[in-house]
């Protein structure tokens, strides 16, 4: 009898699960500007992790001792505790470095200005992308430049849904004093450990990275207004539009 009741409960659960709509279609009460409600905004890559990525790519052993002494935790530690704090931080840093793989992406964000929506081409242009665009990171008195490969080929954002396009336009208009934020997921490919490069008024250690994904956010929202599909089929159209724009 217990077995029959147990099997009956499982059948009821399976029936209810089948009747429920997929999560992507579920109704909710989120802000109407949030057109990608399933995935929340991912966290950004920390500057210490960027420094580790550079060291591993460039084949340069990190100066863990200097890194530890530069941390706020070590500097704030009471004198009797400094040795224990130092040893713990050294162990944690070395462990994180040893476990780090070069396949793990870097996540950064930057404020962007978009063109007006093109209904004929179904998309926006990122006006703030330039051929020399890079993303600076500073850690332990060292400056790193994440240089996105072929960034100008990512300048066109394909947005086919009119509702999503209107949400982006409205967000840009309503936040005129706060530009939209573009989140980029990049895979590091190469680092030059020979010497820093001079970019503007500062010297940077260079990290070249491939752009794998982009997502657009309103400054006051943690849900994406738009996400790139990262499909090869879009590349030809994107290049065609960029050539016409030049």
C-alpha positions, 0 to 999 in steps of 0.5 A: 500500500505504501508503495502504491501511495508513493508511486501515486505521489511521484505521478502527481508531481510529474504531471504538475511539472509538465503542466507548468510553463517553461521558466522563460515564458513565465509571467512575473512582475519585473520592471518592463525594461528588463527583457532578459529576466532569466539571468542576472548580471554576472560579477566583474573580474577582480583586478587581482585575477587579471594580474594572475591571468597576465602572469600566467599568459606571459610566463612571469612568476607573480610577486606574491609577497608584494601582492600580499603586502599591498592588500588592505587586509594585511595592512590593517592587521594588528602587528601580532597578527601580520605573520599569520595573515601574511601566510594565509594570504600567500597560501590563498593566492598561490592556490588560486593561481595554480588552479587558474586556467586560461580558458576561464573568461574575463568579465568587464564593463564599460559605459557606452553611447549608442546610435539611434535605432536603425529599423531598416538594419535592425540594430544599434551602433556603439558610438564609443568603440574606437580602434584603440579601445582598451579596458584599464585595470590597476593592481598593486601599483601595476597597470594592465590593459585588456585589449579586445580583438577586432573590437570594431567588428563588434560595434553593431548590435543586432536587435530584431525585436522592436520591444527590446529596441524601444526598451533600449531607446527608452533606457538611454533617453531616461538615463541621459546623465548615466550612459548604458553599460555594456558587459563584455565576456572575453577570453584572454589569448596573449600577454606581452611580458617583455615590457609595458606599452605606452598608451596615452599618459601611462604604461600598461602590461597588455592582455589581448582577449577575444570578445565572446559575448556582450550584454547591455544594461541600464545603469539602474538594472541588473537584468540585461536589455540585450545580449549578443547571440555570438553567431557566425551568421551575423558576422557578414551582415555586421561587416557589411553595415560597418563598411557602409558606415565608414 
